[in-house]
Amino acid sequence: MAESTQKRATVYFEPYLHRALRLKAAETDSSVSELVNEAVREALAEDAEDLAAFEDRAKESELMFEDVVKDLKRRGKI
């Protein structure tokens, strides 16, 4: 028998979330596990994008809020 690459975990959902997941799984011909895996993948991908953006912006010079406000006033923007 081949070893499964999937890992099992126990997750507790609020009742309304569990019902919504079951309904969506039925409507999309997917399993609850597939829906949860996809949602976690998307959340982790978004986190990775955020971390990359922070890393890219770390090299930018810092602006003091007060200086930005003064500049906006000087240019007549506020």
Residue frames as qw, qx, qy, qz and C-alpha x, y, z in Angstrom:
[[0.000, 0.890, 0.457, 0.000, 0.00, 0.00, 0.00],
 [0.413, 0.460, -0.018, 0.786, 1.44, 3.41, -1.03],
 [0.294, -0.469, -0.456, 0.696, 1.89, 6.03, 1.67],
 [0.143, 0.878, 0.413, 0.196, -0.36, 9.05, 1.26],
 [0.420, 0.236, -0.116, 0.869, 1.38, 12.41, 0.96],
 [0.313, -0.664, -0.176, -0.656, -1.57, 14.13, 2.62],
 [0.208, 0.048, -0.728, 0.651, -1.56, 14.80, 6.35],
 [0.369, -0.632, -0.645, -0.221, -4.58, 14.63, 8.57],
 [0.097, 0.115, -0.400, 0.904, -5.56, 17.42, 10.95],
 [0.134, -0.646, -0.743, 0.117, -8.54, 18.10, 13.14],
 [0.041, 0.162, 0.050, 0.985, -10.10, 21.48, 12.54],
 [0.009, 0.567, 0.744, -0.353, -13.09, 22.82, 14.43],
 [0.029, 0.316, 0.371, 0.873, -15.42, 25.10, 12.49],
 [0.331, 0.170, 0.404, -0.836, -18.18, 27.27, 13.76],
 [0.498, 0.341, 0.788, -0.123, -21.46, 25.58, 12.81],
 [0.473, 0.792, 0.163, -0.350, -22.46, 28.18, 10.20],
 [0.113, 0.703, -0.610, -0.348, -19.03, 27.93, 8.52],
 [0.333, -0.124, 0.931, 0.082, -19.19, 24.15, 8.45],
 [0.535, 0.557, 0.595, -0.223, -22.64, 24.25, 6.88],
 [0.359, 0.841, -0.148, -0.376, -21.48, 26.80, 4.29],
 [0.076, -0.540, 0.793, 0.271, -18.45, 24.65, 3.45],
 [0.446, 0.135, 0.885, -0.019, -20.57, 21.53, 3.05],
 [0.509, 0.719, 0.370, -0.295, -23.01, 23.40, 0.79],
 [0.243, 0.812, -0.392, -0.358, -20.22, 24.87, -1.33],
 [0.260, -0.331, 0.889, 0.180, -18.55, 21.47, -1.58],
 [0.521, 0.379, 0.759, -0.096, -21.78, 19.94, -2.84],
 [0.429, 0.831, 0.144, -0.322, -22.37, 22.77, -5.32],
 [0.211, 0.803, -0.502, -0.243, -18.84, 22.63, -6.72],
 [0.976, 0.122, -0.179, -0.029, -18.49, 18.85, -6.66],
 [0.332, 0.562, -0.599, 0.463, -15.50, 19.24, -4.32],
 [0.662, -0.395, -0.587, 0.247, -14.73, 17.95, -0.87],
 [0.362, -0.930, -0.055, -0.015, -14.56, 20.12, 2.22],
 [0.722, -0.417, 0.248, 0.493, -10.86, 19.20, 2.40],
 [0.534, 0.370, 0.373, 0.663, -10.27, 20.47, -1.13],
 [0.029, -0.893, -0.244, -0.377, -12.00, 23.77, -0.33],
 [0.561, -0.811, 0.065, 0.150, -10.04, 24.23, 2.90],
 [0.737, -0.142, 0.305, 0.586, -6.73, 23.34, 1.21],
 [0.382, 0.593, 0.337, 0.624, -7.39, 25.88, -1.56],
 [0.236, -0.935, -0.144, -0.223, -8.33, 28.60, 0.95],
 [0.679, -0.635, 0.169, 0.328, -5.17, 27.96, 2.96],
 [0.670, 0.163, 0.344, 0.637, -3.04, 27.97, -0.22],
 [0.173, 0.787, 0.280, 0.521, -4.54, 31.34, -1.23],
 [0.438, -0.898, -0.031, -0.033, -4.00, 32.82, 2.24],
 [0.737, -0.414, 0.259, 0.467, -0.37, 31.66, 2.31],
 [0.546, 0.406, 0.353, 0.642, 0.24, 32.98, -1.21],
 [0.050, -0.913, -0.187, -0.358, -1.17, 36.36, -0.15],
 [0.614, -0.757, 0.111, 0.195, 1.12, 36.35, 2.88],
 [0.735, -0.061, 0.324, 0.593, 4.09, 35.57, 0.63],
 [0.324, 0.686, 0.303, 0.577, 3.17, 38.49, -1.65],
 [0.317, -0.934, -0.075, -0.148, 2.90, 40.80, 1.36],
 [0.726, -0.538, 0.210, 0.373, 6.30, 39.69, 2.68],
 [0.632, 0.250, 0.343, 0.648, 7.87, 40.25, -0.74],
 [0.089, 0.852, 0.234, 0.460, 6.35, 43.74, -0.90],
 [0.521, -0.850, 0.047, 0.069, 7.70, 44.55, 2.58],
 [0.762, -0.238, 0.290, 0.528, 11.13, 43.31, 1.53],
 [0.464, 0.532, 0.334, 0.624, 11.05, 45.43, -1.64],
 [0.106, -0.899, -0.157, -0.394, 9.97, 48.53, 0.28],
 [0.727, -0.595, -0.082, 0.334, 12.53, 48.03, 3.07],
 [0.613, 0.045, 0.175, 0.769, 15.10, 49.71, 0.85],
 [0.072, 0.783, 0.316, 0.530, 12.98, 52.87, 0.48],
 [0.189, 0.205, -0.403, 0.872, 13.85, 55.92, 2.51],
 [0.185, -0.578, -0.741, 0.288, 11.57, 56.73, 5.40],
 [0.023, -0.516, -0.186, -0.836, 9.34, 59.77, 5.36],
 [0.057, -0.224, -0.654, 0.720, 8.22, 61.48, 8.51],
 [0.070, 0.684, 0.722, 0.079, 4.47, 62.10, 8.56],
 [0.120, -0.827, -0.185, 0.517, 4.96, 65.69, 9.68],
 [0.212, -0.396, 0.488, 0.748, 7.28, 66.34, 6.72],
 [0.150, 0.332, 0.817, 0.447, 4.74, 64.94, 4.28],
 [0.024, -0.815, -0.560, 0.150, 1.98, 67.14, 5.73],
 [0.189, -0.724, 0.086, 0.658, 4.23, 70.22, 5.58],
 [0.219, -0.139, 0.670, 0.696, 5.10, 69.46, 1.96],
 [0.097, 0.556, 0.786, 0.252, 1.44, 69.02, 1.02],
 [0.090, -0.864, -0.339, 0.361, 0.61, 72.35, 2.67],
 [0.254, -0.543, 0.328, 0.729, 3.56, 74.08, 0.94],
 [0.124, 0.034, 0.747, 0.652, 2.34, 72.84, -2.44],
 [0.430, 0.071, 0.017, -0.900, -1.24, 73.91, -1.70],
 [0.414, -0.072, -0.860, -0.291, -2.62, 70.37, -1.75],
 [0.432, -0.558, -0.696, 0.131, -4.17, 70.69, 1.71]]
